[in-house]
């Protein structure tokens, strides 16, 4: 992920982050399902979605820590 993409994620509001996280989790579920029945076209997409979920969770946690301080 490029630095500019990360900056864009950090600029999102909490609600937008939650919505994006929910969408990514749905996509990950669908990709896993496709992988299980051997219909997955791009297996690297699984890794990319997991990484983006982790990044969003990290940004959410950073925002929580900023609020506490």
C-alpha positions as CSV (number, residue, x, y, z in Angstrom):
1,X,0.0,0.0,0.0
2,X,1.4,3.4,-1.0
3,X,1.8,6.2,1.5
4,X,-0.8,8.3,-0.1
5,X,-3.4,5.5,0.2
6,X,-2.6,5.2,3.9
7,X,-3.0,8.9,4.4
8,X,-6.4,8.7,2.7
9,X,-7.4,5.9,5.1
10,X,-6.3,8.0,8.1
11,X,-8.4,10.9,6.9
12,X,-11.6,8.8,6.9
13,X,-14.1,9.3,9.7
14,X,-14.8,6.5,12.2
15,X,-18.1,5.6,10.5
16,X,-16.5,5.5,7.1
17,X,-13.7,3.2,8.5
18,X,-16.4,0.9,10.0
19,X,-18.3,0.7,6.7
20,X,-15.1,0.0,4.8
21,X,-14.1,-2.7,7.3
22,X,-17.5,-4.4,7.0
23,X,-17.3,-4.3,3.2
24,X,-13.8,-5.8,3.3
25,X,-14.9,-8.6,5.7
26,X,-17.7,-9.5,3.3
27,X,-15.3,-9.5,0.4
28,X,-12.9,-11.7,2.4
29,X,-15.7,-14.2,3.2
30,X,-16.7,-14.3,-0.5
31,X,-13.1,-14.8,-1.6
32,X,-12.7,-17.7,0.9
33,X,-15.8,-19.3,-0.3
34,X,-14.7,-19.0,-3.9
35,X,-11.3,-20.5,-2.9
36,X,-13.0,-23.4,-1.2
37,X,-14.9,-24.3,-4.4
38,X,-11.9,-23.7,-6.7
39,X,-13.4,-20.7,-8.5
40,X,-11.0,-18.0,-7.2
41,X,-9.4,-16.2,-10.1
42,X,-6.8,-14.2,-8.2
43,X,-5.6,-15.9,-5.0
44,X,-3.3,-12.9,-4.2
45,X,-6.5,-10.9,-3.6
46,X,-7.0,-12.8,-0.3
47,X,-3.7,-11.5,1.0
48,X,-4.4,-8.0,-0.1
49,X,-7.8,-7.9,1.5
50,X,-6.4,-9.3,4.8
51,X,-3.7,-6.7,4.8
52,X,-6.2,-3.8,4.2
53,X,-8.3,-5.1,7.0
54,X,-5.3,-5.1,9.3
55,X,-4.4,-1.5,8.2
56,X,-7.9,-0.3,8.9
57,X,-8.0,-2.0,12.3
58,X,-4.6,-0.3,13.1
59,X,-5.9,3.1,12.1
60,X,-9.1,2.6,14.3
61,X,-6.9,1.7,17.2
62,X,-4.6,4.7,16.6
63,X,-7.7,7.0,16.7
64,X,-8.9,5.4,20.0
65,X,-5.5,6.0,21.6
66,X,-5.5,9.6,20.4
67,X,-8.9,10.1,22.0
68,X,-7.8,8.7,25.3
69,X,-4.7,10.9,25.5
